[in-house]
């Protein structure tokens, strides 16, 4: 897998309603970034692939600014986070559950 070769710090942000890139695929990408110690996955509730133009856009802006300035999200340099519809972030312990279909 090519993602295993990446060593650059990586910020992944996706909406849980994304129909363009399935949320589980973003989770798999996060898992596949095995050589990246500084990686963040932010899953945003009530957001689609077009988060930039949606109600939760401030989450995207704030995450990008903190990542570019400090290499962190909510003060953390690695981990998975879920942001609720009110913009509150919580650390997630594990990946989102896979659907019944196999990983492709």
C-alpha positions in Angstrom: 0.0 0.0 0.0 1.4 3.4 -1.0 0.0 5.1 2.1 2.4 3.1 4.2 5.3 5.0 2.6 4.0 8.4 3.6 6.0 10.1 6.4 4.7 13.6 6.2 2.5 14.8 9.1 -1.1 14.4 7.9 -4.5 16.0 8.7 -7.6 14.2 7.5 -11.0 15.8 7.8 -14.2 14.4 6.5 -17.9 14.8 7.0 -20.0 11.9 8.2 -22.5 12.5 5.4 -19.9 12.5 2.7 -21.2 10.7 -0.4 -18.1 11.4 -2.5 -15.5 9.8 -0.2 -17.0 7.3 2.2 -16.1 8.0 5.8 -14.9 4.5 6.3 -12.3 5.0 3.5 -10.9 8.0 5.3 -10.6 5.9 8.5 -8.8 3.2 6.5 -6.4 5.8 5.1 -5.7 6.9 8.6 -4.9 3.3 9.6 -2.7 2.8 6.5 -0.5 5.8 7.4 1.7 3.5 9.6 4.9 5.5 9.2 3.3 8.8 10.2 3.6 9.6 13.9 1.9 12.9 13.6 -1.5 12.2 12.1 -5.0 13.5 12.9 -8.4 12.3 11.7 -11.3 14.7 12.3 -14.8 13.4 11.6 -17.4 16.1 11.4 -21.1 15.4 12.2 -23.8 16.8 9.8 -21.2 17.5 7.1 -20.7 16.3 3.6 -17.9 16.5 1.1 -18.7 20.2 0.7 -17.9 21.1 4.4 -16.3 24.4 3.2 -19.8 25.7 2.3 -21.8 24.1 5.2 -22.8 25.1 8.7 -19.8 23.3 10.2 -17.3 25.1 8.0 -15.7 26.8 11.1 -14.5 23.3 12.2 -12.6 23.0 8.9 -11.1 26.5 9.2 -10.1 26.1 12.8 -8.6 22.7 12.3 -6.6 23.8 9.3 -5.2 26.9 11.0 -4.2 25.0 14.1 -2.6 22.2 12.0 -0.6 24.6 9.9 0.5 26.8 12.8 1.1 24.1 15.5 0.9 20.7 13.8 -2.0 19.8 16.1 -5.7 19.6 16.5 -7.2 20.6 19.9 -3.6 20.5 21.2 -3.0 16.9 20.1 -0.6 15.8 17.5 -2.1 12.4 16.8 -5.5 10.7 17.1 -9.0 10.4 15.9 -11.6 13.1 16.8 -15.4 13.4 16.3 -16.9 16.9 16.1 -20.6 17.0 17.0 -23.2 19.2 15.3 -22.5 22.0 17.9 -18.8 22.0 17.0 -17.6 20.2 20.1 -14.7 17.9 19.6 -14.1 14.6 21.4 -11.2 12.2 21.0 -12.3 8.8 19.6 -10.9 5.6 20.9 -11.1 3.6 17.7 -12.1 3.7 14.0 -15.7 4.1 13.0 -17.2 0.7 12.5 -16.8 -0.9 9.1 -19.9 -1.6 7.0 -20.8 -5.2 6.2 -19.0 -4.9 2.8 -15.4 -5.9 2.6 -12.6 -3.3 2.3 -11.7 -2.6 -1.3 
